[in-house]
């Protein structure tokens, strides 16, 4: 499915479509991007009974040494049995720091920009699957990965995940939904 525009207004439909496709394929692992926790909490409800992993920003993303997701929200996830992964962005990491200081374009940042040709949410879905794999949260079976543009969710993919060290073994099996205009 294609949405007319990116963003938060697509969250509920994205989660609904992702759940439907996960059920059709027998996929029981879901990875969802959630900065403050709103999208992750909705996903935990929609994917009740599945293994849900929420991926959020690393500490210091906005303000040095500060974490965006509050301890109260983390507790809500823990109470629901939802894992929270807080990690450096797999498709920028140290390269972003080098680029900010010295300028230029680097291979991983280029890969991120190429994925954004499909949509920002598609890039996020791929990136969080790598981050979740690197954290040890995934089994290696196909997953549904859900990302978005800004707040909320607007893209869902079926992915064969891989760790960062084996990135080129990752496979985007299907794009369930994404914004057409972005």
N, C-alpha and C positions, 0 to 999 in steps of 0.2 A: 504494500500500500504506500502511496505517496501523499504526504501532507502538503497543503498549499503554501504553508509558511513554517519556519522552524519555531521551536520554543515550547514553553511550559504548557500552553493550551493543548498540546498533543499528549501529555503525560498519561492520562487515563486510557486513551485509545492505544497508545504504544504498549502499555502494560497488558491490556486485554489481548491484543494481537500476539504479543510475545508469549503469553500464557497458553493461548490456543495452539500456537505452533509448537511450543515445548511439549504440550500434551500429545499432539499428533505424532511427534518424533520420539516420544518417550524420554525426553531430556529432563533430568531432575536437578540440574545445577544451573543457577542463575547468578550472574554478576551484574551489579547495577552501580552506576556512578551516583554519588549523593554527597554534596558538599556540606550542607547543614543538616541533612537527615530526612527532609520531607519526602523526597522521591523514594528513598530507601524504605521508609516506613510504609508507604503505599505499596511498594513492591513486596514487602514482607507479607502484607495482607493478601495481595493478589496471588502470590506464589506460596501460600500456606501449604505445608506438606513437602515443599521442595527445599533443597539446600540453597539458601540465599547468602551471597557474600556482597557486602556493600564496600565500595572503594571510595576513599575520600582523599583530599589533598594532604600532602606532607606538612609537618609542622614548619612554620616559617614561610608558607606560600604567599600570604598577604603581608604579615607582620613578623619580623624575626622572632623565632622561638614561641610563637603563638599558634595554637591549633584552632581551626575553624569550627569543627564539630565539637559541641559541648559535652562534658561528662554526663550530663542529664540525658542527652540523646543517645550516647553510647550505651547507657544503662538500659534504655528502652530496647535497643537492639539485643543486648545481652539477655534481657528478660524473655525475648522472643526466640532466642537461639540463633540469632543472625550474627555471623562473623563480620567484623569491621576491619578492613585493611587500610592502613594509613601509610602511604609510600610515596617516594619520589616518582614523578611522572616518567613512565618508561620511554616515552618518545620525546623527551627533552633533557631531563636530568642535568648533568654537569654541562652539557653542550649549551644550554640556555645561559648559564653563568659566563661561559667563555664568549659566547656571541654578544652578550650585553656589554662585556668589558672590552672586547677586541674587535667586535664587528664580524661580519662574514656569515656564511651559511655552512652548516655542518651536516654530515650524512643523516643523522637521526632526526634533526629538525627538518630536513628536506623530506624524509619519509612521512613525517607528521603532516607537512603541507600537502603532500601528494594524497594522503588519505582524506584531507579536508576538501579535495576536489569532489568527493562523494557527498560530504557534509561534515560539519563539525562533530555531530553526534556519532557518525560512523567512525571517525578518528578516535573519539573517546571510548567507544565500545571496544575497539581493537586494543587500545592502550590499557584499559582497566583489566582486560582479560590477561594481558602479560603481567600486570602488577599483581593480580590475584594468584596467578600461577607461581610467580616468584616468591610469594608469601607462604606458599604451601597450602593454600586454601582449596585447590582444585585437585580432582582425581586424574585428569588427563582425558576424560571422556568429553564429547561435544557438550558445549554450554550454550545458553542464550546470554548474550551480553547486551546491556541496555545503556545508552548514553544520550546526551542531549546537547543543546545549544544554549548556553547560559544556564538558567534554572530549569528544572523539569527534565522530561525525557521526550525525545522525538525520533530516536533511531533504535532499532533492535536487530541484532544479527545472530545467526547460528554460526558458532566458531569452534573449530578444533583448536584448543589453546596450546600454547607453547611457552616455555620459559624464555626470558630475554636472551640467554646464551644460545638458544635454538630458535630464534625469531623466525627464520625462514621455513620452519616446519609448521608454523601457524597457518591455518586455512580459514578463510571466510567462506563458509559453505553456502550461506543464504543471507540475503538482506530481507528481513521481514517487513520493515517499514523505515522510511526516512523522509525528510522534507524534500520536495521537488524544487521548490524555490528557496534559496538561502543566500 
